[in-house]
């Protein structure tokens, strides 16, 4: 068992990385990946500050590597495998949740080359309209923020706004090729069937186009439990209908909690596995020093 979507105090998490590792050991994890939010070029309260990536990378790499080994981005042992600090009985991976905002965020490919991340989670939290200064924030705890952004940025046109979300996600998949697609259908979180239904033909078409791109590019889709345990969504990200289509396309999935606190590392995992089995999934994928590995649910 493990988790690849983890936020620490370096971005909008509650605690230092060591606290998450201690909790992961108690839970019997074999792997824990850290994925703090990448910097964005405007004031905010959720991302690693601009200029803060080196400190984040050094902190995680120090934890994943015995002190006797050199630190060079993702440090490796003489055998070529990732170093596992003997102080911890768990494999630690260096990741990043990349927030894709066209025209604003730098390409993640440059960050990959500079810091040698083990993996990148690609996500969309802020949807851009044609106006360069307008962004629709679809995340966070407040429904009124979602509603206000819909009005201010897209004039209340939900179809235009939701289409912009899926197009931005598609653009990210093609241009940045992240290893993992983060909370695929998070656009639904504050909707609650108020503005659109997920079975409407225009919405279904957008999701199917996106799934086909994911299949072609070979990304892994995360099954994210945070919406449920934070009581912001009635279903997983992605929801049951999308999961059925993911299974039909043989797109690999990984189970994550999108933890912002150590105690959130495995929340709703047993229930999520039951949902996945009921749909027909027999396995999950997780990342190790040897690459992606498939394990039975």
MIDOSE-1310 file (N, C-alpha, C; in nm, 2 decimals, decimal comma, always signed):
residues 297
xxxx	+0,08/-0,12/+0,00/+0,00/+0,00/+0,00/+0,09/+0,12/+0,00; +0,04/+0,23/-0,06/+0,11/+0,35/-0,07/+0,03/+0,47/-0,11; +0,09/+0,58/-0,13/+0,02/+0,70/-0,17/+0,12/+0,79/-0,24; +0,08/+0,84/-0,36/+0,17/+0,93/-0,44/+0,13/+1,07/-0,44
xxxx	+0,01/+1,10/-0,38/-0,04/+1,24/-0,38/-0,04/+1,29/-0,24; +0,07/+1,36/-0,20/+0,09/+1,41/-0,06/+0,14/+1,55/-0,06; +0,07/+1,63/+0,02/+0,11/+1,77/+0,04/+0,17/+1,80/+0,18; +0,28/+1,87/+0,19/+0,34/+1,90/+0,31/+0,34/+2,05/+0,34
xxxx	+0,40/+2,09/+0,45/+0,41/+2,23/+0,48/+0,49/+2,32/+0,37; +0,55/+2,25/+0,28/+0,62/+2,32/+0,17/+0,52/+2,39/+0,08; +0,39/+2,34/+0,07/+0,29/+2,40/+0,00/+0,17/+2,43/+0,09; +0,06/+2,35/+0,07/-0,06/+2,38/+0,15/-0,09/+2,26/+0,25
xxxx	+0,01/+2,18/+0,28/-0,01/+2,07/+0,37/+0,01/+2,13/+0,52; -0,02/+2,04/+0,61/-0,01/+2,08/+0,75/+0,12/+2,06/+0,82; +0,20/+1,97/+0,77/+0,31/+1,92/+0,85/+0,44/+1,90/+0,77; +0,55/+1,89/+0,84/+0,68/+1,85/+0,77/+0,67/+1,71/+0,72
xxxx	+0,75/+1,68/+0,61/+0,75/+1,55/+0,55/+0,77/+1,43/+0,65; +0,86/+1,45/+0,75/+0,88/+1,34/+0,84/+0,76/+1,29/+0,91; +0,66/+1,38/+0,94/+0,54/+1,34/+1,01/+0,46/+1,24/+0,92; +0,46/+1,27/+0,79/+0,39/+1,18/+0,69/+0,46/+1,05/+0,68
xxxx	+0,59/+1,05/+0,69/+0,66/+0,92/+0,68/+0,63/+0,83/+0,80; +0,63/+0,90/+0,92/+0,60/+0,82/+1,04/+0,46/+0,76/+1,03; +0,37/+0,84/+0,99/+0,23/+0,78/+0,97/+0,22/+0,67/+0,87; +0,29/+0,69/+0,76/+0,29/+0,59/+0,65/+0,35/+0,46/+0,70
xxxx	+0,45/+0,46/+0,79/+0,51/+0,34/+0,84/+0,41/+0,27/+0,93; +0,33/+0,35/+1,01/+0,23/+0,29/+1,10/+0,12/+0,22/+1,02; +0,09/+0,28/+0,90/-0,01/+0,22/+0,81/+0,04/+0,10/+0,73; +0,17/+0,07/+0,74/+0,22/-0,04/+0,66/+0,25/-0,01/+0,51
xxxx	+0,27/+0,12/+0,48/+0,30/+0,16/+0,35/+0,43/+0,10/+0,30; +0,44/+0,07/+0,18/+0,57/+0,03/+0,12/+0,64/+0,15/+0,05; +0,55/+0,25/+0,00/+0,60/+0,36/-0,07/+0,52/+0,48/-0,04; +0,59/+0,60/-0,03/+0,52/+0,72/-0,01/+0,58/+0,83/-0,10
xxxx	+0,50/+0,89/-0,18/+0,55/+0,99/-0,27/+0,50/+1,13/-0,23; +0,59/+1,23/-0,23/+0,55/+1,36/-0,20/+0,53/+1,44/-0,33; +0,43/+1,52/-0,32/+0,38/+1,59/-0,45/+0,33/+1,73/-0,42; +0,41/+1,82/-0,36/+0,37/+1,95/-0,33/+0,34/+2,03/-0,45
xxxx	+0,25/+2,13/-0,44/+0,21/+2,21/-0,56/+0,33/+2,29/-0,62; +0,34/+2,29/-0,75/+0,44/+2,36/-0,81/+0,42/+2,51/-0,80; +0,52/+2,59/-0,81/+0,51/+2,74/-0,80/+0,42/+2,80/-0,91; +0,34/+2,90/-0,88/+0,27/+2,97/-0,98/+0,30/+3,12/-0,97
xxxx	+0,30/+3,19/-1,08/+0,35/+3,33/-1,08/+0,26/+3,44/-1,04; +0,19/+3,42/-0,92/+0,11/+3,52/-0,86/+0,09/+3,49/-0,72; +0,05/+3,58/-0,63/+0,04/+3,56/-0,49/-0,07/+3,45/-0,46; -0,04/+3,36/-0,37/-0,13/+3,25/-0,34/-0,10/+3,19/-0,20
xxxx	-0,19/+3,11/-0,16/-0,16/+3,04/-0,03/-0,15/+2,89/-0,04; -0,14/+2,84/-0,16/-0,14/+2,69/-0,18/-0,01/+2,63/-0,24; +0,07/+2,71/-0,31/+0,18/+2,65/-0,38/+0,31/+2,67/-0,31; +0,41/+2,59/-0,35/+0,55/+2,62/-0,31/+0,58/+2,76/-0,36
xxxx	+0,64/+2,85/-0,27/+0,67/+2,99/-0,32/+0,77/+2,99/-0,43; +0,76/+3,09/-0,52/+0,86/+3,10/-0,62/+1,00/+3,11/-0,56; +1,09/+3,03/-0,61/+1,23/+3,02/-0,55/+1,24/+2,91/-0,44; +1,12/+2,85/-0,41/+1,12/+2,75/-0,30/+1,15/+2,61/-0,34
xxxx	+1,15/+2,58/-0,47/+1,17/+2,44/-0,51/+1,30/+2,38/-0,47; +1,41/+2,44/-0,47/+1,54/+2,38/-0,43/+1,53/+2,33/-0,28; +1,47/+2,41/-0,19/+1,46/+2,36/-0,05/+1,36/+2,24/-0,04; +1,25/+2,24/-0,12/+1,16/+2,13/-0,12/+1,23/+2,00/-0,17
xxxx	+1,30/+2,01/-0,28/+1,37/+1,90/-0,34/+1,48/+1,85/-0,24; +1,55/+1,94/-0,18/+1,66/+1,89/-0,09/+1,60/+1,82/+0,03; +1,49/+1,88/+0,08/+1,43/+1,81/+0,20/+1,39/+1,67/+0,18; +1,32/+1,65/+0,06/+1,27/+1,52/+0,03/+1,38/+1,42/+0,00
xxxx	+1,48/+1,47/-0,08/+1,59/+1,39/-0,12/+1,67/+1,34/-0,01; +1,69/+1,43/+0,09/+1,76/+1,39/+0,21/+1,69/+1,28/+0,29; +1,56/+1,28/+0,29/+1,49/+1,18/+0,36/+1,49/+1,05/+0,28; +1,50/+1,05/+0,15/+1,50/+0,93/+0,07/+1,64/+0,87/+0,05
xxxx	+1,74/+0,94/+0,09/+1,87/+0,90/+0,06/+1,96/+0,89/+0,19; +2,03/+0,78/+0,21/+2,12/+0,77/+0,32/+2,22/+0,88/+0,32; +2,25/+0,94/+0,43/+2,35/+1,05/+0,43/+2,48/+1,03/+0,36; +2,52/+0,90/+0,35/+2,65/+0,87/+0,29/+2,65/+0,88/+0,14
xxxx	+2,53/+0,89/+0,08/+2,52/+0,90/-0,06/+2,50/+1,05/-0,11; +2,56/+1,08/-0,22/+2,55/+1,22/-0,27/+2,41/+1,26/-0,31; +2,37/+1,39/-0,29/+2,24/+1,44/-0,33/+2,26/+1,51/-0,46; +2,20/+1,45/-0,56/+2,19/+1,51/-0,70/+2,05/+1,50/-0,75
xxxx	+1,97/+1,59/-0,71/+1,83/+1,57/-0,75/+1,77/+1,44/-0,69; +1,73/+1,35/-0,77/+1,69/+1,22/-0,73/+1,81/+1,13/-0,71; +1,86/+1,12/-0,59/+1,99/+1,05/-0,57/+1,96/+0,90/-0,58; +2,07/+0,83/-0,63/+2,06/+0,69/-0,65/+2,18/+0,62/-0,58
xxxx	+2,15/+0,49/-0,55/+2,26/+0,41/-0,48/+2,36/+0,37/-0,59; +2,47/+0,31/-0,56/+2,57/+0,27/-0,66/+2,51/+0,16/-0,75; +2,40/+0,09/-0,71/+2,34/-0,01/-0,79/+2,25/+0,04/-0,89; +2,22/+0,17/-0,88/+2,12/+0,24/-0,97/+1,98/+0,25/-0,92
xxxx	+1,95/+0,19/-0,80/+1,82/+0,20/-0,74/+1,82/+0,33/-0,65; +1,69/+0,37/-0,63/+1,68/+0,48/-0,54/+1,73/+0,44/-0,40; +1,80/+0,53/-0,34/+1,84/+0,51/-0,20/+1,72/+0,51/-0,10; +1,72/+0,42/-0,01/+1,62/+0,42/+0,09/+1,68/+0,44/+0,22
xxxx	+1,65/+0,55/+0,29/+1,71/+0,58/+0,42/+1,68/+0,47/+0,52; +1,79/+0,41/+0,57/+1,76/+0,30/+0,67/+1,69/+0,34/+0,79; +1,68/+0,47/+0,82/+1,60/+0,51/+0,93/+1,45/+0,49/+0,91; +1,41/+0,48/+0,79/+1,27/+0,46/+0,76/+1,26/+0,32/+0,68
xxxx	+1,15/+0,25/+0,71/+1,13/+0,12/+0,64/+1,04/+0,14/+0,53; +1,06/+0,24/+0,45/+0,96/+0,28/+0,34/+1,04/+0,35/+0,23; +0,99/+0,32/+0,11/+1,05/+0,39/+0,00/+0,99/+0,53/-0,02; +1,07/+0,63/-0,04/+1,03/+0,77/-0,05/+1,06/+0,82/-0,19
xxxx	+0,96/+0,88/-0,25/+0,97/+0,93/-0,39/+0,95/+1,08/-0,39; +1,02/+1,14/-0,49/+1,01/+1,29/-0,51/+0,92/+1,32/-0,62; +0,81/+1,38/-0,60/+0,71/+1,41/-0,70/+0,68/+1,56/-0,69; +0,59/+1,60/-0,78/+0,54/+1,74/-0,79/+0,40/+1,74/-0,85
xxxx	+0,31/+1,82/-0,79/+0,18/+1,84/-0,85/+0,19/+1,97/-0,93; +0,19/+1,95/-1,06/+0,21/+2,06/-1,15/+0,07/+2,12/-1,19; +0,06/+2,25/-1,16/-0,07/+2,32/-1,19/-0,05/+2,39/-1,33; -0,13/+2,33/-1,42/-0,12/+2,38/-1,56/-0,22/+2,50/-1,58
xxxx	-0,16/+2,61/-1,61/-0,24/+2,73/-1,65/-0,17/+2,79/-1,78; -0,24/+2,77/-1,89/-0,17/+2,81/-2,02/-0,14/+2,96/-2,02; -0,01/+2,99/-2,06/+0,03/+3,12/-2,07/+0,08/+3,18/-1,94; +0,07/+3,11/-1,83/+0,11/+3,15/-1,70/+0,22/+3,07/-1,64
xxxx	+0,20/+2,94/-1,63/+0,29/+2,85/-1,57/+0,40/+2,80/-1,67; +0,52/+2,79/-1,62/+0,63/+2,74/-1,71/+0,61/+2,59/-1,73; +0,67/+2,55/-1,84/+0,66/+2,41/-1,88/+0,73/+2,32/-1,77; +0,66/+2,21/-1,74/+0,71/+2,12/-1,63/+0,83/+2,04/-1,69
xxxx	+0,85/+2,04/-1,82/+0,96/+1,97/-1,87/+1,09/+2,03/-1,83; +1,10/+2,16/-1,81/+1,22/+2,22/-1,76/+1,24/+2,18/-1,62; +1,14/+2,18/-1,54/+1,15/+2,13/-1,40/+1,20/+1,99/-1,39; +1,15/+1,90/-1,48/+1,20/+1,76/-1,48/+1,35/+1,76/-1,50
xxxx	+1,40/+1,83/-1,59/+1,54/+1,83/-1,63/+1,62/+1,88/-1,51; +1,57/+1,98/-1,45/+1,66/+2,05/-1,34/+1,66/+1,97/-1,21; +1,54/+1,91/-1,18/+1,53/+1,84/-1,05/+1,51/+1,69/-1,05; +1,50/+1,63/-1,16/+1,49/+1,49/-1,18/+1,38/+1,43/-1,09
xxxx	+1,26/+1,48/-1,10/+1,15/+1,43/-1,02/+1,12/+1,29/-1,06; +1,08/+1,20/-0,97/+1,04/+1,07/-1,00/+0,91/+1,06/-1,08; +0,82/+1,16/-1,05/+0,69/+1,16/-1,13/+0,63/+1,30/-1,11; +0,54/+1,33/-1,21/+0,47/+1,45/-1,21/+0,32/+1,42/-1,21
xxxx	+0,24/+1,48/-1,12/+0,10/+1,48/-1,13/+0,05/+1,61/-1,20; -0,02/+1,59/-1,31/-0,07/+1,71/-1,38/-0,21/+1,74/-1,34; -0,24/+1,86/-1,30/-0,37/+1,90/-1,25/-0,41/+2,03/-1,30; -0,55/+2,06/-1,30/-0,60/+2,19/-1,33/-0,69/+2,23/-1,21
xxxx	-0,65/+2,34/-1,15/-0,73/+2,40/-1,04/-0,78/+2,53/-1,08; -0,72/+2,60/-1,17/-0,76/+2,74/-1,21/-0,78/+2,73/-1,36; -0,90/+2,77/-1,40/-0,94/+2,76/-1,54/-0,92/+2,90/-1,60; -0,86/+2,91/-1,72/-0,83/+3,04/-1,78/-0,93/+3,07/-1,89
xxxx	-0,98/+3,19/-1,89/-1,07/+3,24/-2,00/-0,97/+3,31/-2,10; -1,03/+3,36/-2,20/-0,95/+3,43/-2,30/-0,88/+3,56/-2,25; -0,94/+3,62/-2,14/-0,88/+3,73/-2,08/-0,76/+3,69/-1,99; -0,65/+3,74/-2,01/-0,53/+3,69/-1,94/-0,53/+3,71/-1,79
xxxx	-0,61/+3,80/-1,74/-0,61/+3,82/-1,59/-0,73/+3,75/-1,52; -0,81/+3,67/-1,59/-0,92/+3,61/-1,53/-0,90/+3,46/-1,51; -0,91/+3,41/-1,39/-0,90/+3,27/-1,36/-1,01/+3,22/-1,27; -1,07/+3,11/-1,31/-1,18/+3,05/-1,23/-1,12/+2,94/-1,14
xxxx	-1,13/+2,96/-1,01/-1,08/+2,87/-0,91/-1,19/+2,77/-0,88; -1,17/+2,64/-0,92/-1,27/+2,54/-0,90/-1,25/+2,45/-0,78; -1,14/+2,48/-0,71/-1,11/+2,39/-0,59/-1,14/+2,47/-0,46; -1,09/+2,42/-0,35/-1,11/+2,48/-0,22/-1,24/+2,44/-0,16
xxxx	-1,26/+2,48/-0,03/-1,38/+2,44/+0,04/-1,51/+2,52/+0,02; -1,50/+2,63/-0,05/-1,61/+2,72/-0,06/-1,69/+2,71/-0,19; -1,81/+2,67/-0,18/-1,90/+2,67/-0,30/-1,91/+2,81/-0,36; -1,92/+2,91/-0,28/-1,95/+3,04/-0,33/-1,83/+3,09/-0,41
xxxx	-1,71/+3,04/-0,38/-1,59/+3,08/-0,46/-1,61/+3,03/-0,61; -1,65/+2,90/-0,62/-1,68/+2,84/-0,75/-1,79/+2,92/-0,82; -1,90/+2,95/-0,75/-2,01/+3,02/-0,81/-1,97/+3,16/-0,86; -1,89/+3,23/-0,77/-1,85/+3,37/-0,81/-1,76/+3,37/-0,93
xxxx	-1,66/+3,27/-0,93/-1,57/+3,26/-1,04/-1,64/+3,23/-1,17; -1,74/+3,15/-1,16/-1,82/+3,11/-1,28/-1,89/+3,24/-1,34; -1,94/+3,32/-1,25/-2,01/+3,45/-1,30/-1,90/+3,55/-1,35; -1,79/+3,57/-1,27/-1,70/+3,67/-1,30/-1,61/+3,64/-1,43
xxxx	-1,58/+3,52/-1,44/-1,48/+3,48/-1,54/-1,55/+3,43/-1,67; -1,67/+3,37/-1,66/-1,73/+3,31/-1,77/-1,88/+3,36/-1,79; -1,91/+3,47/-1,72/-2,04/+3,53/-1,73/-2,16/+3,44/-1,70; -2,13/+3,33/-1,61/-2,23/+3,24/-1,57/-2,26/+3,13/-1,68
xxxx	-2,18/+3,13/-1,79/-2,21/+3,03/-1,89/-2,14/+2,90/-1,85; -2,21/+2,81/-1,79/-2,15/+2,69/-1,74/-2,09/+2,60/-1,85; -2,16/+2,59/-1,96/-2,11/+2,50/-2,07/-1,97/+2,56/-2,12; -1,96/+2,69/-2,14/-1,84/+2,75/-2,18/-1,73/+2,73/-2,08
xxxx	-1,76/+2,74/-1,95/-1,67/+2,73/-1,84/-1,62/+2,58/-1,83; -1,71/+2,49/-1,83/-1,67/+2,35/-1,82/-1,59/+2,30/-1,94; -1,63/+2,35/-2,05/-1,56/+2,31/-2,18/-1,41/+2,36/-2,17; -1,40/+2,49/-2,11/-1,26/+2,54/-2,10/-1,18/+2,46/-2,00
xxxx	-1,24/+2,40/-1,90/-1,17/+2,31/-1,81/-1,12/+2,19/-1,88; -1,20/+2,12/-1,95/-1,16/+2,00/-2,02/-1,06/+2,03/-2,13; -1,08/+2,14/-2,20/-0,98/+2,18/-2,31/-0,84/+2,21/-2,25; -0,84/+2,27/-2,13/-0,72/+2,30/-2,07/-0,65/+2,18/-2,02
xxxx	-0,73/+2,08/-1,97/-0,67/+1,95/-1,92/-0,62/+1,88/-2,04; -0,69/+1,88/-2,16/-0,64/+1,81/-2,28/-0,51/+1,87/-2,32; -0,50/+2,00/-2,32/-0,38/+2,07/-2,36/-0,26/+2,03/-2,28; -0,29/+2,02/-2,15/-0,18/+1,98/-2,05/-0,13/+1,84/-2,08
xxxx	-0,23/+1,75/-2,11/-0,19/+1,61/-2,14/-0,10/+1,60/-2,26; -0,13/+1,67/-2,36/-0,06/+1,66/-2,49/+0,08/+1,73/-2,47; +0,08/+1,86/-2,42/+0,20/+1,94/-2,42/+0,30/+1,90/-2,31; +0,24/+1,86/-2,19/+0,33/+1,84/-2,07/+0,35/+1,69/-2,04
xxxx	+0,26/+1,61/-2,09/+0,27/+1,46/-2,07/+0,30/+1,42/-1,92; +0,22/+1,46/-1,83/+0,24/+1,42/-1,69/+0,23/+1,27/-1,67; +0,30/+1,22/-1,57/+0,29/+1,08/-1,55/+0,15/+1,04/-1,49; +0,10/+1,12/-1,41/-0,03/+1,10/-1,35/-0,13/+1,21/-1,37
xxxx	-0,25/+1,18/-1,40/-0,35/+1,28/-1,42/-0,43/+1,30/-1,29; -0,42/+1,42/-1,23/-0,48/+1,45/-1,10/-0,63/+1,48/-1,10; -0,70/+1,42/-1,01/-0,84/+1,44/-0,99/-0,91/+1,48/-1,12; -0,92/+1,38/-1,21/-0,96/+1,41/-1,35/-1,09/+1,49/-1,36
xxxx	-1,19/+1,46/-1,29/-1,32/+1,53/-1,31/-1,35/+1,62/-1,19; -1,25/+1,69/-1,14/-1,27/+1,78/-1,02/-1,37/+1,89/-1,05; -1,39/+1,92/-1,18/-1,48/+2,03/-1,22/-1,62/+2,00/-1,16; -1,65/+1,88/-1,13/-1,79/+1,85/-1,08/-1,80/+1,88/-0,93
xxxx	-1,69/+1,91/-0,85/-1,69/+1,90/-0,71/-1,80/+2,00/-0,65; -1,80/+2,12/-0,69/-1,90/+2,21/-0,63/-2,02/+2,23/-0,72; -2,04/+2,14/-0,82/-2,15/+2,15/-0,90/-2,28/+2,09/-0,84; -2,27/+1,97/-0,79/-2,38/+1,90/-0,73/-2,50/+1,90/-0,81
xxxx	-2,49/+1,88/-0,95/-2,60/+1,88/-1,04/-2,68/+2,01/-1,05; -2,62/+2,12/-1,00/-2,68/+2,25/-1,00/-2,68/+2,32/-1,14; -2,56/+2,31/-1,20/-2,54/+2,38/-1,33/-2,54/+2,28/-1,45; -2,49/+2,16/-1,43/-2,49/+2,06/-1,54/-2,50/+1,92/-1,49
xxxx	-2,53/+1,83/-1,57/-2,54/+1,69/-1,54/-2,43/+1,62/-1,61; -2,37/+1,52/-1,55/-2,26/+1,45/-1,61/-2,30/+1,35/-1,72; -2,43/+1,33/-1,74/-2,48/+1,25/-1,85/-2,52/+1,33/-1,97; -2,50/+1,46/-1,97/-2,54/+1,54/-2,08/-2,44/+1,51/-2,19
xxxx	-2,49/+1,50/-2,32/-2,41/+1,46/-2,43/-2,28/+1,54/-2,45; -2,29/+1,68/-2,44/-2,18/+1,76/-2,46/-2,07/+1,73/-2,35; -2,11/+1,71/-2,23/-2,02/+1,68/-2,12/-1,95/+1,54/-2,14; -2,03/+1,44/-2,18/-1,98/+1,31/-2,21/-1,88/+1,31/-2,32
xxxx	-1,91/+1,39/-2,42/-1,81/+1,40/-2,53/-1,68/+1,45/-2,49; -1,68/+1,55/-2,41/-1,55/+1,61/-2,36/-1,47/+1,51/-2,28; -1,54/+1,44/-2,19/-1,47/+1,34/-2,11/-1,41/+1,23/-2,19; -1,49/+1,18/-2,30/-1,44/+1,07/-2,38/-1,32/+1,12/-2,47
xxxx	-1,32/+1,24/-2,51/-1,21/+1,30/-2,58/-1,08/+1,30/-2,50; -1,10/+1,33/-2,37/-0,99/+1,34/-2,28/-0,94/+1,20/-2,24; -1,02/+1,11/-2,22/-0,98/+0,97/-2,19/-0,90/+0,91/-2,31; -0,94/+0,94/-2,43/-0,87/+0,89/-2,55/-0,73/+0,95/-2,55
xxxx	-0,71/+1,08/-2,52/-0,58/+1,14/-2,52/-0,49/+1,08/-2,41; -0,55/+1,05/-2,29/-0,48/+0,99/-2,18/-0,43/+0,85/-2,23; -0,52/+0,77/-2,29/-0,48/+0,64/-2,34/-0,37/+0,65/-2,44; -0,38/+0,74/-2,53/-0,27/+0,76/-2,63/-0,14/+0,80/-2,57
xxxx	-0,14/+0,88/-2,47/-0,02/+0,94/-2,42/+0,04/+0,85/-2,31; -0,04/+0,75/-2,26/+0,01/+0,65/-2,16/+0,02/+0,70/-2,02; -0,06/+0,80/-1,98/-0,06/+0,85/-1,85/-0,14/+0,76/-1,76; -0,11/+0,77/-1,63/-0,19/+0,69/-1,53/-0,29/+0,79/-1,47
xxxx	-0,41/+0,74/-1,45/-0,52/+0,82/-1,39/-0,52/+0,79/-1,24; -0,52/+0,89/-1,15/-0,53/+0,87/-1,01/-0,68/+0,86/-0,98; -0,71/+0,76/-0,88/-0,84/+0,75/-0,82/-0,83/+0,82/-0,69; -0,88/+0,94/-0,68/-0,86/+1,04/-0,57/-0,97/+1,04/-0,47
xxxx	-0,95/+1,01/-0,34/-1,05/+0,99/-0,24/-1,09/+1,12/-0,17; -1,01/+1,23/-0,19/-1,03/+1,35/-0,11/-1,17/+1,41/-0,11; -1,23/+1,41/-0,22/-1,36/+1,47/-0,23/-1,46/+1,41/-0,14; -1,45/+1,28/-0,12/-1,54/+1,20/-0,04/-1,51/+1,23/+0,11
xxxx	-1,39/+1,21/+0,15/-1,36/+1,22/+0,30/-1,37/+1,36/+0,34; -1,36/+1,46/+0,25/-1,38/+1,60/+0,29/-1,52/+1,64/+0,27; -1,61/+1,55/+0,23/-1,75/+1,57/+0,21/-1,78/+1,68/+0,11; -1,70/+1,68/+0,01/-1,73/+1,78/-0,10/-1,78/+1,72/-0,23
xxxx	-1,78/+1,58/-0,23/-1,82/+1,51/-0,35/-1,89/+1,38/-0,31; -1,99/+1,34/-0,38/-2,06/+1,22/-0,35/-1,99/+1,10/-0,41; -1,89/+1,12/-0,50/-1,82/+1,01/-0,57/-1,67/+1,04/-0,57; -1,60/+0,94/-0,61/-1,45/+0,95/-0,62/-1,42/+1,05/-0,74
xxxx	-1,30/+1,09/-0,75/-1,25/+1,16/-0,87/-1,16/+1,05/-0,94; -1,19/+1,00/-1,05/-1,31/+1,02/-1,13/-1,43/+0,93/-1,08; -1,55/+0,97/-1,12/-1,67/+0,90/-1,08/-1,69/+0,77/-1,15; -1,79/+0,70/-1,10/-1,82/+0,56/-1,15/-1,83/+0,55/-1,31
xxxx	-1,90/+0,64/-1,37/-1,92/+0,62/-1,52/-1,78/+0,64/-1,59; -1,70/+0,74/-1,54/-1,57/+0,76/-1,61/-1,48/+0,64/-1,58; -1,49/+0,58/-1,46/-1,41/+0,47/-1,42/-1,44/+0,35/-1,51; -1,57/+0,33/-1,54/-1,61/+0,22/-1,63/-1,54/+0,24/-1,77
xxxx	-1,54/+0,36/-1,82/-1,47/+0,39/-1,95/-1,32/+0,38/-1,94; -1,27/+0,41/-1,83/-1,12/+0,39/-1,81/-1,08/+0,25/-1,81; -1,17/+0,17/-1,74/-1,14/+0,02/-1,74/-1,16/-0,03/-1,89; -1,26/+0,01/-1,96/-1,28/-0,04/-2,10/-1,16/+0,00/-2,19
xxxx	-1,10/+0,11/-2,16/-0,98/+0,15/-2,24/-0,85/+0,10/-2,19; -0,85/+0,03/-2,08/-0,73/-0,03/-2,02/-0,63/+0,08/-1,98; -0,68/+0,19/-1,93/-0,60/+0,29/-1,88/-0,56/+0,26/-1,73; -0,43/+0,26/-1,70/-0,39/+0,22/-1,56/-0,44/+0,32/-1,46
xxxx	-0,47/+0,28/-1,34/-0,51/+0,37/-1,23/-0,42/+0,35/-1,11; -0,41/+0,45/-1,03/-0,34/+0,44/-0,90/-0,43/+0,51/-0,80; -0,43/+0,45/-0,68/-0,52/+0,50/-0,57/-0,44/+0,60/-0,48; -0,50/+0,72/-0,47/-0,44/+0,83/-0,39/-0,54/+0,89/-0,29
xxxx	-0,49/+0,96/-0,19/-0,58/+1,03/-0,10/-0,56/+1,18/-0,11; -0,47/+1,23/-0,18/-0,45/+1,37/-0,19/-0,43/+1,43/-0,05; -0,35/+1,37/+0,03/-0,34/+1,40/+0,17/-0,28/+1,54/+0,19; -0,34/+1,62/+0,28/-0,28/+1,74/+0,33/-0,25/+1,74/+0,48
xxxx	-0,28/+1,62/+0,54/-0,24/+1,60/+0,68/-0,20/+1,45/+0,69; -0,10/+1,42/+0,78/-0,06/+1,28/+0,79/-0,18/+1,18/+0,81; -0,28/+1,22/+0,89/-0,39/+1,13/+0,92/-0,48/+1,11/+0,80; -0,45/+1,18/+0,69/-0,54/+1,16/+0,57/-0,47/+1,07/+0,47
xxxx	-0,36/+1,01/+0,50/-0,28/+0,93/+0,40/-0,36/+0,82/+0,34; -0,44/+0,75/+0,41/-0,51/+0,63/+0,36/-0,67/+0,64/+0,37; -0,72/+0,77/+0,39/-0,86/+0,78/+0,41/-0,94/+0,73/+0,29; -1,04/+0,66/+0,32/-1,14/+0,60/+0,22/-1,07/+0,50/+0,13
xxxx	-0,95/+0,45/+0,16/-0,89/+0,35/+0,07/-0,97/+0,22/+0,06; -1,01/+0,16/+0,18/-1,08/+0,03/+0,17/-1,21/+0,05/+0,09; -1,29/+0,16/+0,12/-1,41/+0,18/+0,05/-1,39/+0,20/-0,10; -1,28/+0,27/-0,14/-1,25/+0,30/-0,28/-1,22/+0,17/-0,35
xxxx	-1,15/+0,08/-0,28/-1,11/-0,05/-0,34/-1,24/-0,13/-0,37; -1,33/-0,13/-0,28/-1,46/-0,20/-0,30/-1,53/-0,14/-0,42; -1,54/-0,01/-0,44/-1,60/+0,05/-0,55/-1,53/+0,01/-0,68; -1,40/+0,01/-0,68/-1,32/-0,03/-0,80/-1,35/-0,18/-0,83
xxxx	-1,35/-0,26/-0,74/-1,38/-0,41/-0,76/-1,52/-0,43/-0,82; -1,62/-0,35/-0,77/-1,75/-0,36/-0,82/-1,76/-0,32/-0,96; -1,68/-0,23/-1,01/-1,68/-0,18/-1,14/-1,61/-0,29/-1,23; -1,52/-0,36/-1,18/-1,45/-0,46/-1,25/-1,30/-0,45/-1,25
xxxx	-1,24/-0,36/-1,18/-1,10/-0,35/-1,17/-1,04/-0,46/-1,08; -0,93/-0,52/-1,12/-0,87/-0,62/-1,05/-0,73/-0,58/-0,99; -0,68/-0,46/-1,04/-0,55/-0,43/-1,00/-0,53/-0,27/-1,00; -0,43/-0,23/-0,92/-0,39/-0,09/-0,92/-0,24/-0,08/-0,96
xxxx	-0,20/+0,04/-0,99/-0,06/+0,06/-1,02/+0,01/+0,15/-0,92; +0,13/+0,12/-0,89/+0,20/+0,21/-0,80/+0,35/+0,22/-0,85; +0,41/+0,33/-0,81/+0,54/+0,36/-0,86/+0,65/+0,31/-0,76; +0,75/+0,25/-0,81/+0,86/+0,21/-0,72/+0,99/+0,25/-0,79
xxxx	+1,11/+0,22/-0,73/+1,23/+0,25/-0,79/+1,25/+0,18/-0,92; +1,19/+0,07/-0,94/+1,20/+0,00/-1,07/+1,10/+0,04/-1,17; +1,01/+0,14/-1,14/+0,91/+0,18/-1,24/+0,77/+0,15/-1,19; +0,68/+0,15/-1,27/+0,54/+0,12/-1,24/+0,52/-0,03/-1,22
xxxx	+0,45/-0,06/-1,12/+0,42/-0,20/-1,09/+0,28/-0,22/-1,06; +0,22/-0,33/-1,12/+0,08/-0,36/-1,11/+0,06/-0,46/-0,99; -0,04/-0,43/-0,90/-0,06/-0,52/-0,79/-0,21/-0,54/-0,78; -0,25/-0,66/-0,74/-0,39/-0,70/-0,72/-0,46/-0,61/-0,61
x	-0,58/-0,58/-0,64/-0,66/-0,51/-0,53/-0,69/-0,61/-0,42
